[in-house]
Structure formats: C-alpha cells, structure tokens
Amino acid sequence: MIKKIADVRQAIKNGTYYSAVALALTFPDICCQVENGLMENQNSNRTMYINWVNNHMDFEDFHFPLSGFESQTFTGEMCYSLRCKVLHNGNTDVNNALLGVIVDGFILTTPKDEMYYHGYKYCENQESDGNIKRITYIAIDYLCERLCDSAEKFYNEWKCKTDFDKHSF
C-alpha cells in the first residue's frame, strides 16, 4: 500500500496527473476491502467504498457552506461516481442519479489549467440562455493528496499490515 501511495505522489511530482488520479481513486477500494475483512476472491462494493470515503476522508477538505452548491459537495457518493467514470469511461462526468449525485458541472484541474486552484472551488457561470450553471473545480493534485493521506493514515493505524498484501502486484 505504501508503495502505491508513493507512486501516486511521484506521479504528481512528474506531472502525470491522470495516472495519479486513476491509481489514487482505487485506494478506498483497497482500504474498504481490508476494513471489511474481504477474502482474496471477494470484491468490495459501492456501499463499502462510499462508507470508507465518508468515514475516513476529512469532510472539511472538500466542504464549505455556499448557498446553491450543497449538491456539489465532494462526498463518498461523488468520489465513487468519479472513480467509476475515470476508471471505466475515461471521463469526469460524476452525475449519477442512482447515487443522488446530480451536479451542473464538475471539473478536475491540473496546474497547467487556467482555472487551477490548489484545492477546490465553486463557480457560477451564466449560460447564453441566461441559466446559471454551478461548477465544482477540484485540483487533481489536491484530490490525490487527500486520497493518499487518508489511505496512509488508515494503513498506519491498521494493526495487521499483511492484510494489505493481497492488494500488491
């Protein structure tokens, strides 16, 4: 686990942000499998992943009260939706009615992007038709750091480190 966390951190330093986020989004999968005592041939599920994120990632890292953006808060549900979209579809459209994730816009940014801010921010854009579109921007490096920190803390507090062995390659 520690090697994977180090790989994500190195990928961020190297500027290979998409590789970093793809691996980092698997950390809650690994950790929830360990936490729930799943055997090698068992997979975690959506609920376990969401619960792990909601229970182990610092809510304050992705939340500040801003009227109109309540549904855009980065939660376990949004993280799981992002994981699925990045790993299976190669995009970041986090909308997922099944999970209750319905947002106007969600954009991951890199330090090279014009809208980059190391952290997250919310913006309102007025569309040509006059409608307001609410957009959440999260920096990939910020997201990866939060996922790494949460996974590393979980790993360090877990008594039996060999429980992570089945998740190495």
Secondary structure, DSSP 8 states (H G I E B T S, - for coil): -HHHHHHHHHHHHHT-HHHHHHHHTTHHHHHHHHHTT--TT----HHHHHHHHHHHS-GGGG----TT-GGGS--HHHHHHHHHIIIIISS----BGGGTB--SEEEEE-TTSTT--SSEEEEEEE-TTS-EEEEEEEEHHHHHHHHHHHHHHHHHH-S-GGGGGGG--
